[in-house]
Amino acid sequence: MLSLPHAQHAAPRSPIRGPALPLGAAVTAIGILLSIASSPVASSSEGAAMPEPVAVRQVPSVKDGATTAADPCADPVVQQAMANGDDAATVAGFGGGAEFRAAVVTGNAPCISLTDPARVWVVVNKALPLTPPDYAPTGLGPVPLQMTTPSGQVRSDVAAAVGRMADAAAAAGVGRIGANNGYRSYGLQVTTYDAHVRSQGQAEADAGSARPGHSEHQTGLALDVVACDAACGGLDGFGGTGQSDWVAAHAWEFGFIVRYEDVGTPVTGYAPEPWHLRYVGVDLAAAYHAGGYHTLEEFFGLPAAPDYAH
């Protein structure tokens, strides 16, 4: 075979920029393009499947907390209950005791103040004094139990609840329950605390008696109960009685908690007082009991308060 001679000169330049195609090659290319354009598109069942295109997409960044939980305080039912001073309806408006606690602990309850002494959820301890210090509750009524001191008043809702509790204890056959004292005014607390300081010293007094302005008794929500059989005993004799055991197991059913338990002393700074009952309402007491809590501080996610600031 004869070899073709090498081209001696470049092909004439096309008026279009870029290398020129030979005329025959250009015609052939145009024919191929026309053929492709006129051919029907093959269905997915004809021939080999085309590879699926890979889409490159930017993944949006995650924004923590972008969605804010609904504020229960914005619920008209809650707002009306708060305006009416109806604490039980307020807690129910949150969905119950557990839901109320969760909203408070997570900061999703701006309408709830744990330092409002008029509310059943108020927390009074060595770090959280009453405001004002000489606060006096309204709506006090007589404790419907045999009393061993003249301090025989509590809030009316507390009186009704402790009456039901005492009746249930008697019906259960554990004996009668009486009360040592209920509401104590700021002035009476001054006298009570000073007497403890004189007889026991400052440290012992602070372990067993609240300073004026720091006492739950001043809210009208607390009372000390005693065992009454042939006669009513004292506070120190309450622990270990049938009444004491029953109260520890059932007080929550009537809206009470045993405020100062042995296990809670490092948190509250108070020695155990199985006789000291604090009313928080049935829903909150049920949530407290179900959650296995032993102090209100723990229940509401507050810091321990074993000592006074000064």
C-alpha positions in Angstrom: 0.0 0.0 0.0 1.2 3.4 -0.9 1.5 5.9 2.0 -0.3 9.1 1.7 1.9 12.1 1.3 2.1 14.5 4.3 0.2 17.7 4.0 2.5 20.5 3.1 0.3 23.4 4.0 -2.3 24.1 6.8 -6.0 24.1 5.7 -7.5 27.5 5.1 -8.7 29.1 8.3 -12.5 29.1 9.0 -14.2 32.5 9.5 -15.4 31.0 12.8 -12.8 31.0 15.5 -11.3 27.6 16.3 -10.0 24.8 14.1 -11.8 24.2 10.8 -13.4 20.9 10.0 -13.0 19.3 6.6 -16.1 19.7 4.5 -16.8 16.0 4.5 -16.5 15.7 8.2 -18.8 18.6 8.8 -21.5 17.2 6.6 -21.2 13.9 8.4 -21.5 15.5 11.9 -24.6 17.4 10.8 -26.2 14.2 9.6 -25.5 12.5 12.9 -27.0 15.4 14.9 -30.2 15.3 12.7 -30.5 11.6 13.2 -30.3 11.9 16.9 -32.9 14.7 17.1 -35.4 12.7 15.0 -35.0 9.4 16.9 -37.6 8.6 19.5 -36.6 8.6 23.2 -36.1 5.0 24.4 -38.3 3.9 27.3 -36.9 2.7 30.6 -37.6 -0.9 29.4 -35.5 -0.5 26.3 -31.8 -0.9 26.4 -29.6 -0.4 29.4 -30.9 2.0 32.1 -29.1 5.3 32.3 -27.3 6.0 35.5 -29.3 8.2 37.9 -27.7 11.6 38.3 -26.2 12.4 41.6 -27.7 15.5 43.1 -25.4 17.6 45.2 -27.4 19.3 47.9 -26.3 21.5 50.8 -27.6 20.1 54.2 -29.1 22.9 56.2 -27.5 23.4 59.6 -29.3 22.3 62.7 -30.6 25.1 64.9 -31.1 24.0 68.5 -34.1 25.5 70.1 -35.4 26.9 66.8 -38.9 25.7 67.9 -40.0 27.1 71.2 -42.4 25.1 73.3 -45.8 26.6 73.9 -46.0 28.8 76.9 -48.7 27.5 79.2 -49.0 30.9 80.8 -50.4 32.2 77.5 -53.4 29.7 77.8 -56.6 31.7 78.6 -57.6 29.0 81.1 -54.4 29.4 83.0 -54.6 33.2 82.9 -58.2 33.1 84.3 -57.3 30.6 87.0 -54.3 32.8 88.0 -56.5 35.9 88.1 -59.0 34.1 90.3 -56.4 33.0 92.7 -57.3 29.4 92.0 -54.1 27.4 92.4 -55.7 24.0 91.8 -57.2 25.2 88.5 -53.9 26.8 87.5 -52.0 23.5 88.0 -54.7 21.7 86.1 -54.4 24.2 83.3 -50.8 23.2 82.8 -51.9 19.6 82.4 -51.4 18.4 86.0 -48.7 18.4 88.7 -46.0 16.7 86.6 -46.5 19.1 83.7 -46.5 22.1 86.0 -43.3 21.0 87.6 -41.6 20.4 84.2 -42.7 23.9 83.0 -41.3 25.5 86.1 -38.0 23.6 86.0 -37.4 24.3 82.3 -38.2 28.0 82.6 -41.3 27.7 80.5 -43.7 29.1 83.2 -43.0 32.9 83.4 -46.2 33.5 85.2 -45.3 31.2 88.1 -43.3 32.7 91.0 -42.0 30.3 93.5 -41.6 33.1 96.0 -45.2 34.3 96.0 -46.4 33.5 99.5 -50.1 33.4 98.5 -49.6 30.4 96.2 -49.5 26.8 97.3 -46.3 26.3 95.3 -44.3 28.9 97.3 -40.9 27.7 98.5 -39.7 29.1 101.8 -36.3 28.2 103.1 -33.1 29.6 104.6 -32.2 31.2 101.2 -35.7 32.3 100.2 -37.4 34.4 102.9 -41.0 35.6 102.7 -41.6 38.8 100.8 -42.6 40.9 102.7 -40.9 39.4 105.8 -44.1 40.1 107.9 -46.4 38.6 105.3 -49.8 37.5 106.7 -52.1 35.2 104.7 -55.8 35.8 104.2 -58.7 33.4 104.6 -57.5 31.7 107.7 -59.8 29.2 109.4 -59.7 26.9 112.4 -57.9 23.6 112.3 -60.6 20.9 112.6 -58.5 18.7 114.9 -57.8 18.6 118.6 -55.1 21.3 119.3 -52.3 21.3 121.8 -51.4 25.0 121.5 -53.4 28.2 120.8 -52.0 28.4 117.2 -55.0 26.7 115.8 -55.5 28.3 112.4 -54.4 27.5 108.9 -55.7 28.6 105.5 -59.2 27.4 104.9 -58.2 25.0 102.0 -55.5 23.5 104.3 -58.0 23.1 107.1 -60.5 21.2 104.9 -57.7 18.9 103.6 -56.3 18.0 107.0 -59.8 17.3 108.3 -60.3 14.8 105.5 -56.9 13.3 106.1 -57.6 12.8 109.8 -61.0 11.2 109.1 -59.3 8.8 106.7 -56.6 7.9 109.2 -59.3 7.2 111.8 -61.3 5.1 109.4 -58.1 3.1 108.6 -57.8 2.3 112.3 -54.5 3.9 112.9 -55.8 6.3 115.6 -56.7 10.0 115.9 -54.5 12.8 114.6 -54.3 16.1 116.4 -52.3 19.2 115.8 -49.7 21.1 117.7 -49.8 24.4 115.8 -50.6 25.9 112.4 -50.3 29.5 111.4 -47.7 31.5 113.2 -47.4 35.3 112.6 -44.1 37.0 112.1 -44.3 38.3 115.7 -45.0 34.9 117.1 -42.1 33.4 115.1 -39.8 36.0 116.6 -40.8 34.8 120.1 -40.6 31.1 119.1 -37.2 31.4 117.5 -35.7 33.5 120.2 -36.8 31.0 122.8 -35.0 28.2 121.0 -31.9 30.3 120.7 -31.9 30.9 124.5 -32.5 27.3 125.4 -30.4 25.5 122.7 -28.0 28.0 121.2 -27.9 29.5 117.7 -26.8 26.4 115.8 -29.4 24.1 117.4 -32.1 26.7 117.0 -31.3 27.0 113.3 -31.6 23.2 112.9 -35.0 23.0 114.4 -36.7 26.4 114.1 -37.0 28.9 111.2 -35.9 32.4 111.7 -38.6 35.0 111.5 -39.6 35.6 107.9 -38.3 32.2 106.8 -41.0 30.0 108.4 -43.6 28.0 106.4 -45.9 28.3 109.3 -46.2 32.0 108.5 -47.8 31.2 105.1 -50.7 29.3 106.7 -49.8 26.3 104.5 -48.0 24.3 107.2 -49.0 22.6 110.4 -47.5 20.2 112.9 -49.5 17.1 113.7 -49.4 14.8 116.7 -50.8 11.4 117.7 -53.9 11.4 119.8 -54.9 8.2 121.5 -56.1 8.5 125.1 -54.5 11.9 125.0 -52.5 13.9 122.4 -48.8 13.4 122.6 -46.0 15.9 121.7 -44.1 16.5 118.5 -41.1 14.4 119.5 -43.4 11.4 120.2 -45.0 11.5 116.8 -42.4 9.5 114.9 -42.8 5.8 114.9 -46.5 5.9 115.8 -49.2 4.3 113.7 -50.4 7.8 112.8 -46.9 8.8 111.7 -46.4 5.8 109.5 -49.8 6.3 107.9 -49.2 10.0 107.3 -45.8 9.3 105.6 -47.6 6.9 103.3 -50.9 8.7 102.6 -50.5 12.4 103.3 -49.9 13.1 99.6 -53.4 11.8 98.7 -54.8 14.9 100.6 -52.3 17.4 99.2 -49.6 17.3 101.9 -45.9 16.4 101.9 -43.7 15.7 104.8 -41.5 18.7 104.3 -38.5 17.8 106.4 -37.4 14.2 106.0 -34.1 12.7 107.3 -32.7 12.3 103.8 -33.5 16.0 103.0 -31.5 17.5 105.9 -28.4 18.4 103.7 -30.8 20.3 101.4 -33.0 22.0 103.9 -30.7 22.4 106.8 -33.4 21.2 109.2 -33.4 18.1 111.4 -36.1 15.5 110.5 -39.6 16.5 111.4 -42.1 13.8 110.6 -44.8 15.9 112.1 -44.3 19.0 109.9 -46.8 18.8 107.0 -46.8 21.3 104.1 -49.8 21.7 101.9 -49.1 22.0 98.1 -52.4 20.8 96.7 -53.4 17.3 95.5 -52.0 17.5 92.0 -48.5 18.8 93.1 -48.4 16.4 96.0 -49.2 13.5 93.7 -46.4 14.5 91.3 -44.0 14.9 94.3 -44.9 11.4 95.5 -44.8 9.7 92.1 -41.4 11.3 91.4 -39.9 10.1 94.6 -38.9 13.6 95.7 -37.9 14.4 99.3 -37.6 18.2 99.3 -39.4 21.0 97.5 -36.0 22.3 96.4 -35.3 19.1 94.5 -38.9 19.0 93.1 -38.6 22.5 91.6 -35.0 22.3 90.6 -33.8 24.8 93.2 -30.4 24.9 94.9 -29.9 23.4 98.3 -30.4 25.9 101.2 -28.9 24.4 104.3 -27.6 27.6 105.7 -28.7 31.3 106.0 -26.8 33.8 104.0 -25.8 35.7 107.2 
